[in-house]
């Protein structure tokens, strides 16, 4: 499925639709080149889940947890990782237990598309806007955003 995101309002609306369908155990795998809007979309999802305040990019911390949201949500940015084993060293599986995961640069940790609960979102720049190419695993069928 392809979704046109011509402006920030469209990106925020898409984030709200994802948040409305998000469950513990889900992964939203956010791919795209630098500046494609991965962090912007993650921030929109977190805001729609009820987070108030700043959402720092986890580029340097790699993982940020939002335990008070429903579902609890982990926002991870794997851009700086050079080896898939580094995700294990971070304790990624521990963070994921009982939480949803918003994963930027998922390919850096081997990806999540093989998981039934993965919603893959590839963002592309289109002029001043963006386009999202969205594919859902089996657990997303019937609840696509």
Backbone bond lengths (Angstrom), bond angles and torsions (degrees), N, CA, C in turn:
res aa  C-N    CA-C-N  psi(-1)  N-CA   C-N-CA  omega(-1)  CA-C   N-CA-C  phi
1 X - - - 1.445 - - 1.530 107.32 -
2 X 1.303 116.75 138.79 1.457 122.73 178.92 1.518 109.10 -115.74
3 X 1.324 115.59 133.18 1.461 121.76 -179.33 1.524 108.18 -124.28
4 X 1.314 116.42 123.86 1.464 120.92 176.76 1.528 108.68 -81.15
5 X 1.325 115.72 133.78 1.467 122.75 -179.23 1.529 107.65 -126.80
6 X 1.334 116.87 79.25 1.459 119.99 -171.79 1.530 114.82 -70.97
7 X 1.341 117.42 -18.46 1.460 119.29 -176.63 1.532 110.13 -154.54
8 X 1.330 115.64 178.11 1.457 121.41 -177.94 1.528 111.57 -62.02
9 X 1.313 117.84 -36.90 1.465 120.80 179.10 1.527 110.96 -61.75
10 X 1.326 117.19 -39.43 1.469 120.76 178.13 1.520 110.67 -67.24
11 X 1.338 117.33 -39.06 1.462 121.55 177.75 1.535 109.78 -63.62
12 X 1.315 117.15 -43.63 1.464 120.89 179.13 1.523 111.07 -64.48
13 X 1.322 117.23 -40.27 1.462 121.31 177.68 1.527 111.12 -62.86
14 X 1.334 116.59 -41.42 1.460 120.85 177.62 1.529 109.90 -63.66
15 X 1.323 117.04 -41.90 1.460 121.03 176.37 1.520 112.06 -60.13
16 X 1.317 116.76 -38.86 1.470 120.98 177.41 1.519 111.18 -64.75
17 X 1.325 116.95 -39.52 1.466 120.13 179.51 1.532 111.09 -66.98
18 X 1.327 116.75 -39.12 1.459 119.70 176.26 1.528 109.34 -63.44
19 X 1.328 116.83 -47.93 1.468 121.32 -177.86 1.528 111.47 -58.41
20 X 1.313 116.94 -37.70 1.465 121.09 -178.22 1.528 111.78 -65.30
21 X 1.319 117.78 -23.73 1.466 122.21 -177.72 1.532 113.20 -104.51
22 X 1.321 117.30 -8.17 1.456 122.55 -172.12 1.528 112.55 -70.54
23 X 1.336 115.16 136.46 1.465 122.15 178.02 1.528 109.60 -130.36
24 X 1.319 115.23 158.04 1.458 119.94 173.59 1.529 108.24 -56.85
25 X 1.309 116.32 138.33 1.463 121.81 -177.95 1.515 113.63 95.56
26 X 1.328 117.05 -15.80 1.458 120.70 178.47 1.523 111.05 -75.22
27 X 1.322 114.87 153.78 1.459 123.01 171.39 1.518 106.98 -125.40
28 X 1.320 116.29 129.84 1.456 121.07 170.13 1.525 104.71 -108.40
29 X 1.326 116.14 104.42 1.464 123.00 -176.45 1.517 108.65 -90.56
30 X 1.333 116.35 112.72 1.458 122.83 -174.36 1.520 110.48 -103.79
31 X 1.325 116.02 112.65 1.462 121.94 -178.96 1.519 109.89 -117.04
32 X 1.309 114.95 162.60 1.461 121.59 178.24 1.504 109.65 142.98
33 X 1.317 115.92 162.53 1.462 120.38 -177.93 1.525 110.81 -67.87
34 X 1.326 116.28 169.31 1.462 120.91 175.22 1.522 109.56 -54.41
35 X 1.304 116.94 134.26 1.454 121.33 178.33 1.515 115.06 81.71
36 X 1.325 117.94 7.09 1.469 120.76 -177.85 1.527 112.68 -75.77
37 X 1.341 117.68 -19.69 1.462 119.47 178.02 1.519 114.87 115.70
38 X 1.312 117.60 14.51 1.471 120.64 -177.78 1.530 111.47 -60.54
39 X 1.325 116.77 -49.67 1.466 120.34 -179.35 1.523 110.42 -67.67
40 X 1.307 117.64 -37.37 1.468 120.79 178.13 1.520 110.34 -60.79
41 X 1.333 117.67 -43.34 1.459 120.82 178.83 1.528 110.48 -67.49
42 X 1.323 117.65 -42.25 1.470 120.48 177.81 1.527 110.42 -59.60
43 X 1.319 117.25 -42.59 1.472 121.21 178.17 1.528 110.78 -62.66
44 X 1.322 117.28 -38.72 1.464 120.76 178.87 1.525 110.97 -65.05
45 X 1.332 117.25 -39.70 1.470 120.89 177.60 1.521 109.51 -64.16
46 X 1.325 117.35 -47.43 1.465 121.09 -178.63 1.532 111.23 -62.24
47 X 1.318 117.19 -41.40 1.467 120.56 177.94 1.527 110.47 -63.05
48 X 1.325 116.33 -42.30 1.465 120.24 179.90 1.526 111.82 -66.39
49 X 1.326 116.94 -27.23 1.470 120.86 176.88 1.526 111.87 -78.74
50 X 1.344 116.17 -8.35 1.456 119.78 175.88 1.508 116.11 113.38
51 X 1.332 117.99 1.54 1.460 119.07 178.37 1.520 109.52 -69.13
52 X 1.297 115.44 131.52 1.465 121.68 176.74 1.518 107.88 -114.12
53 X 1.293 116.43 139.80 1.454 120.21 179.46 1.511 111.48 105.75
54 X 1.311 113.28 -172.28 1.456 120.76 -175.93 1.525 111.64 -70.54
55 X 1.313 114.97 145.26 1.464 122.11 173.14 1.521 105.68 -119.50
56 X 1.341 115.77 98.72 1.460 117.33 -179.78 1.523 110.79 -69.28
57 X 1.323 116.03 147.36 1.452 119.37 174.08 1.516 107.51 -69.44
58 X 1.333 118.34 130.66 1.461 119.70 -179.25 1.530 113.58 -83.30
59 X 1.327 117.30 25.19 1.460 120.12 -178.85 1.529 111.42 -56.05
60 X 1.330 117.19 -40.88 1.465 119.53 -177.24 1.518 112.43 -94.97
61 X 1.322 118.23 -36.09 1.465 119.98 178.22 1.522 110.98 -80.00
62 X 1.301 117.65 -19.38 1.457 129.37 -178.40 1.524 111.79 72.99
63 X 1.335 118.98 -44.09 1.463 121.28 -177.62 1.531 109.82 -131.76
64 X 1.332 115.97 132.82 1.466 123.00 172.35 1.527 107.22 -125.19
65 X 1.314 116.61 132.71 1.469 120.80 -179.56 1.518 110.47 -106.57
66 X 1.333 115.13 143.12 1.455 123.32 177.04 1.528 106.78 -126.87
67 X 1.324 115.30 77.18 1.457 122.17 -171.82 1.520 114.76 -70.72
68 X 1.334 118.33 -21.03 1.466 120.55 -175.78 1.524 112.92 -87.30
69 X 1.326 117.06 -5.12 1.465 119.69 -179.76 1.525 110.29 -80.87
70 X 1.318 115.62 164.16 1.459 121.41 177.34 1.525 108.49 -122.59
71 X 1.321 118.69 103.39 1.459 126.67 4.29 1.530 110.77 -80.00
72 X 1.353 116.57 158.32 1.459 118.16 171.54 1.536 107.53 -53.63
73 X 1.322 116.18 142.04 1.462 119.56 -172.25 1.522 110.55 -133.71
74 X 1.310 114.90 141.38 1.454 122.92 176.01 1.521 107.19 -114.84
75 X 1.337 115.15 130.62 1.464 121.03 177.36 1.524 106.54 -111.38
76 X 1.319 117.15 118.31 1.461 121.90 -177.69 1.519 110.73 -124.57
77 X 1.315 115.24 143.30 1.459 122.10 176.62 1.525 106.55 -125.61
78 X 1.327 116.32 109.49 1.457 121.83 -174.25 1.525 113.17 -93.78
79 X 1.326 117.70 13.38 1.462 121.79 -175.49 1.530 112.57 -53.95
80 X 1.320 117.34 -41.31 1.470 120.90 -174.56 1.528 113.57 -81.81
81 X 1.314 118.19 -7.54 1.458 119.71 -179.18 1.526 110.25 -77.41
82 X 1.314 115.60 140.55 1.454 120.70 -178.87 1.519 112.82 -109.03
83 X 1.336 116.97 -12.59 1.457 121.08 -175.62 1.523 108.38 -143.30
84 X 1.307 117.36 138.25 1.468 120.80 -178.10 1.528 112.40 -60.05
85 X 1.326 117.45 -26.24 1.472 120.33 -179.99 1.517 112.30 -66.97
86 X 1.328 117.10 -20.86 1.461 120.26 179.81 1.525 111.37 -63.56
87 X 1.331 117.90 -29.70 1.471 120.93 177.13 1.523 110.09 -64.71
88 X 1.325 116.22 -37.84 1.468 120.07 176.81 1.517 110.14 -65.18
89 X 1.324 117.21 -41.57 1.462 121.96 179.96 1.521 111.26 -63.26
90 X 1.322 117.06 -31.49 1.465 121.79 177.56 1.526 111.87 -72.51
91 X 1.321 116.98 -16.70 1.461 120.60 -175.26 1.517 111.69 77.73
92 X 1.324 116.87 35.45 1.457 121.28 -176.51 1.522 112.03 -54.72
93 X 1.312 118.02 -41.71 1.469 120.49 -179.67 1.523 111.61 -61.14
94 X 1.331 117.40 -36.11 1.468 120.60 177.47 1.524 110.68 -65.40
95 X 1.328 116.66 -42.54 1.463 121.01 177.61 1.524 111.02 -61.12
96 X 1.336 116.42 -38.17 1.466 121.67 -174.17 1.520 113.33 -73.92
97 X 1.318 118.16 -22.40 1.460 120.59 -175.20 1.536 110.81 -59.56
98 X 1.328 115.57 117.91 1.461 121.67 179.44 1.512 114.98 73.41
99 X 1.334 116.88 15.13 1.464 120.76 -176.71 1.522 110.72 -133.77
100 X 1.317 114.74 162.45 1.462 121.59 169.63 1.524 107.23 -91.45
101 X 1.315 116.69 153.46 1.459 121.84 -179.32 1.512 109.98 -122.14
102 X 1.337 116.11 125.50 1.460 122.71 169.58 1.524 105.20 -101.33
103 X 1.314 117.85 110.66 1.460 122.53 -171.02 1.519 111.69 -114.80
104 X 1.331 116.02 110.20 1.461 120.82 173.27 1.524 108.77 -87.78
105 X 1.325 116.62 142.13 1.459 123.86 -178.41 1.531 110.56 58.07
106 X 1.333 119.10 50.39 1.464 121.48 -176.52 1.527 113.59 -62.04
107 X 1.315 117.24 -26.46 1.459 120.28 -179.27 1.532 111.82 -63.79
108 X 1.313 117.36 -21.58 1.472 121.07 179.74 1.526 112.17 -70.71
109 X 1.334 117.49 -16.88 1.476 121.35 178.48 1.526 111.09 -119.31
110 X 1.319 116.55 22.77 1.457 120.61 176.79 1.505 115.05 91.71
111 X 1.335 117.13 -3.36 1.459 121.49 177.05 1.515 113.45 78.81
112 X 1.318 114.58 170.23 1.455 122.25 -178.17 1.520 112.20 -130.13
113 X 1.339 117.19 0.08 1.458 121.68 -174.54 1.522 112.88 -58.09
114 X 1.316 117.23 -23.20 1.472 121.02 178.84 1.531 112.06 -74.16
115 X 1.330 117.84 -12.06 1.460 121.79 -179.32 1.530 110.03 -86.67
116 X 1.309 116.30 136.54 1.466 121.50 -179.26 1.522 112.28 -60.21
117 X 1.335 116.83 -30.26 1.463 121.09 -176.26 1.525 112.93 -94.44
118 X 1.334 116.97 21.34 1.463 120.83 -179.61 1.531 111.13 -96.20
119 X 1.324 114.09 129.46 1.460 121.99 170.17 1.522 105.72 -107.36
120 X 1.317 117.02 109.05 1.465 121.56 -179.83 1.519 109.21 -89.91
121 X 1.336 115.44 126.02 1.462 121.56 179.62 1.523 107.41 -125.63
122 X 1.322 116.19 113.98 1.460 121.17 175.91 1.519 107.31 -104.75
123 X 1.329 115.72 120.61 1.458 121.35 -178.83 1.521 109.53 -99.76
124 X 1.338 114.99 135.22 1.461 122.15 178.61 1.518 108.63 -126.15
125 X 1.317 116.08 142.99 1.460 121.36 173.74 1.517 108.41 -76.48
126 X 1.338 115.76 133.00 1.457 121.98 177.37 1.529 106.27 -134.81
127 X 1.328 116.50 98.52 1.461 119.71 -174.88 1.512 109.22 60.75
128 X 1.335 116.35 -125.83 1.465 121.75 177.65 1.522 111.72 -87.37
129 X 1.334 117.27 -10.07 1.457 121.70 -177.05 1.511 112.39 -106.49
130 X 1.314 114.34 -161.86 1.457 121.77 -179.33 1.530 109.33 -137.42
131 X 1.314 114.36 164.42 1.461 122.08 173.72 1.520 105.84 -132.37
132 X 1.323 116.55 137.18 1.463 121.48 176.62 1.520 108.70 -110.55
133 X 1.316 115.90 127.92 1.460 122.32 172.87 1.526 104.49 -103.55
134 X 1.316 116.18 116.99 1.463 121.85 -169.39 1.520 110.46 -118.67
135 X 1.326 115.07 129.90 1.458 121.73 175.87 1.516 108.16 -133.56
136 X 1.317 116.08 130.61 1.454 120.28 -179.95 1.505 112.28 -109.66
137 X 1.340 115.26 141.01 1.450 120.46 172.97 1.518 110.28 -69.78
138 X 1.309 117.10 178.91 1.460 121.94 -175.75 1.525 112.63 -55.24
139 X 1.333 118.02 -35.88 1.463 120.74 -178.63 1.519 113.15 -71.41
140 X 1.343 117.46 -14.61 1.469 121.43 178.49 1.521 112.27 -93.75
141 X 1.311 117.36 -10.09 1.462 119.09 -178.87 1.528 109.03 -63.92
142 X 1.306 116.19 131.71 1.453 121.64 -177.80 1.502 114.28 87.25
143 X 1.340 117.76 -2.37 1.467 120.52 177.02 1.520 112.05 -140.72
144 X 1.315 116.61 26.95 1.464 120.40 179.38 1.531 109.79 -60.22
145 X 1.336 116.19 141.96 1.481 119.56 -178.57 1.523 112.24 -75.00
